[in-house]
Amino acid sequence: MRRTDKDMLVTGLKRLGITVVLMFTAPLVLWQAFKNQEHFLFWPVCILGIILASYAIFMGFKGIKTIVNSVFGVKTKSN
């Protein structure tokens, strides 16, 4: 019977914690960008919001994959 890799589980939970923070930060940044469309920093702030949103999605998938690998073990290729 396989045991849960606790270090990998903690890493996955940290990644999901980062995801939660980014899930609130990215829409806030995008909202501020679209609220101030006539401001000269509109495009940099909008691009930053899109990057943060993309990173939130990436970290969400990466965190869930890490948690699954810690519980069920890393899948190896067998011949």
Secondary structure, 3 states (H helix, E strand, C coil): CCCCCHHHHHHHHHHHHHHHHHHHHHHHHHHHHHHCCCCCCHHHHHHHHHHHHHHHHHHHHHHHHHHHHHHHCCCCCCC
